[in-house]
Amino acid sequence: MNALAATNRNFKLASRLLGLDSKLEKSLLIPFREIKVECTIPKDDGTLASFVGFRVQHDNARGPMKGGIRYHPEVEPDEVNALAQLMTWKTAVAKIPYGGAKGGIGCDPSKLSISELERLTRVFTQKIHDLIGIHTDVPAPDMGTGPQTMAWILDEYSKFHGYSPAVVTGKPIDLGGSLGRDAATGRGVMFGTEALLNEHGKSISGQRFVIQGFGNVGSWAAKLISEQGGKIVAVSDITGAIRNKDGIDIESLLNYTKEHRGVKGFDGAHPIDANSILVEDCDILIPAALGGVINRENANEIKAKFIIEAANHPTDPDADEILSKKGVVILPDIYANSGGVTVSYFEWVQNIQGFMWEEEKVNDELKTYMNRGFKDMKEMCKTHSCDLRMGAFTLGVNRVARATVLRGWGA
């Protein structure tokens, strides 16, 4: 099932539990605006190359729309649509005053030079600058983009609108980026895991973890979890997968991956088949890579008791059913990986105030938001006698629906 169909299915189940009016349900599902632009740039060799850029602005009932921009060969409208919708529910679950958006350019950033990426980013910004803005739509980095991409967007946008640091988040610190933003999604994953385990009378210390994906989110989650006494027994990334049943030394692995650009060949663990990473023996599985990786083909073989969804939409609805019958507890993506957008919100607040926070304040506030989000989600689980995914979806959808009705929907 593709990401859009799965997200729509979860939304409709939540809507039914909440007893939403069918017209309101339809209105919440349709995106506010979809943008598709052509981006043609001169390449370094003098030839011209054309790319297609997208921005889906899903909902702005609770505030400016918010969401990442990804550079990936497989950026297509359906996926961008699903991710924009997920952002709407995610910001509502986190109780931050945003709606949802998502964007991207269909390109392979590894095949473009730095100057080509800069030209592409600036052309994309020129095409959408009057449709984004501090109080309209605030982009952020995603797959294939980073602080440098945000710096280019900020610079290009500022040429039209004057210096506007709050127009994007995830910026370099020197341009108004927030301390703690780099680690935020991974730190949020750790706080969410802590809250879930406390609920079950356990703590992170001594638990065995498997992490699929060792990019920004996976590596920070691994570092922070190991600092709390968690034992990371297997890790994978695009280069391969490794396992050490006594626990991988994460500090050494981080140094190794900086130098070798991947976990492959790390001598503190032995190599395993990357396809088997999700079914390795562990207590807690953290998928932190792409969507749709846990499906009906492999769900039966998963040995973990808890799954923490650090990636967007890693679990297919078919797999959800199989896993819940097995008694596996899933911490859903729209709560588990909301640390990133929460600290993006803190960055936006700091930029608007022109007053920057210390890193300790950022991390303390993030912990408060993650713990409150978990409590609110559990309340919805009790009210509607449902699992954590439906608890999160009913929480998010209900907040957006209430804001929509209060603002005079249908008038």
Secondary structure, DSSP 8 states (H G I E B T S, - for coil): --HHHHHHHHHHHHHHHHT--HHHHHHHHS-SEEEEEEEEEE-TTS-EEEEEEEEEEEE-SSSSEEEEEEEETT--HHHHHHHHHHHHHHHHHTT-S-EEEEEEEES-GGGS-HHHHHHHHHHHHHHHGGG-BTTTEEEEE-TT--HHHHHHHHHHHHHHHS--GGGSSS--GGGT--TTTTTHHHHHHHHHHHHHHHHTT--STT-EEEEE--SHHHHHHHHHHHHTT-EEEEEEETTEEEE-TT---HHHHHHHHHHHSSSTT-TTSEEE-GGGGGGSS-SEEEE-S-TT-B-TTTGGG---SEEE--SSS-B-HHHHHHHHHTT-EEE-HHHHTTHHHHHHHHHHHHHHHT----HHHHHHHHHHHHHHHHHHHHHHHHHHT--HHHHHHHHHHHHHHHHHHHTTTT-
